[in-house]
Amino acid sequence: MPLVTFTNPGYKDKTVYAVAGSFTETVLKIAKTNKIPIKFDCGDGECASCVIRVKYLDDTTPMGYHLEEKEKQVLRDIGKISKEELERMIVDDIPSVWRLACQFIPRDEDIVVEYEAV
């Protein structure tokens, strides 16, 4: 089970277990379950209010993560990733440090999630 540590300057860090191999446990769902005040408006990947920064704690190269077209577009629209960065992520099979909490499902890797609070 991967450990997900939520961090925000206004709150004490909180580390929780995520279900490895789950296809429904998004970072937003994990945060809500654990009463972490992560900011979100729509919960559907449309508004970008739940944008998070993800840091991978494993010493090995992080696993690549598939971004849905909607998430790619939203992250580009808000200036978090460029077209060139997106192409490099696809070619090199590396994850983006920027994700939407409502779309990102952690894999079996320990991560730190920097979030904006409500």
N, C-alpha and C positions, 0 to 999 in steps of 0.2 A: 504494500500500500504506500503510495507516495505521500510525502508530507508537503503540505501547502502552508507557507507562512505568509500571513497577511500583514502588511506594514503600511503605516500612515503616520506622519509626524504628530498628529493630534491624538493618537490612540496607542495603547500598548500593543506590541506585536502579539499576534495570536497564531499558533501553529496547530493545524488540524490534519487528520487523515482524509485522504480522498480514496474513493473506491477505484482500484486499478482495473482497467479494462471496461469501465462503465462507458456507455455511449450516451448517457443522459445527464451525468453530473458535471454541469458547467461550473466554472469558477463562481459565477453569480449565484447559482443554486447552492453551492457549498457555503458561500458567504452568508446567504440568507438563513440556511439551516443552523449556522453557528453564530447568528446574531451579530455579524460583522457589518457595520454601517456603510457598505459600498454604495456609491452613487449609481443610480440607473433610472431611466425614465420609461423606455418602451419595453426592454427585455427581449427584443426581437432583432437586434442588430441594425436598426434603422437610424438611430439618433446619435450614436457615439458617446453618450453620456457616461457609459461604463468602461471607457477605455482604461486599460491597465498596462503596466510595464512588468514584464516577466523576466526574472533572473533565474537561470538554471544552475543548480548547486552541484551537480555531478561533475567529476573531473573529466569525464569523457565528452566528446562532442554531443550536444543535445540532439535528440531525434527531430527530424523534420516534421512539421505539422501542416496538415492541409488547411488552407484558408478557403472558405466558400467565396464565391464571386462577390456576394454582397459585402462581406467583411473586408475583402481586398479594396473594394471601391470606397467604402466608408473610411478606412484607414488612409487611403490616398487623398480623399476629399478633405480630411482634417489635417493633412500634412505630416502624418506620422511615418509613412513610408513613401518612397519615390518609386517611379516605374522601374528604374534601374535596380534599386534594392529588391523589389519584388521579383524581378527576373533572376537576380543572383540567388535569392532564396529558393526559387524553383529549380534552377540548374544545379546548385550545390546541395540541395535538400537540407537546408538549415531553417530553423524557425525564426520568426520575427519576434523582437523583444516587445513589440506593441501588439496587443490583442484587444478584443472586446470581451469583457467578462461573461456576457450572455451567450457567447459563441464558443469560447475556449474550453475544451474538455481536456484536463490534464492527463498525461500518460503516466507510465510508471517511472517518474522522475521527480525528485524533490525540487521544489521551486519556491521562490519568494515572489509575491505579488504586491507591487506598489499600487495603491488605489487612492482615489479621491473619495472622501467621506461625504455623506449626505449633509 
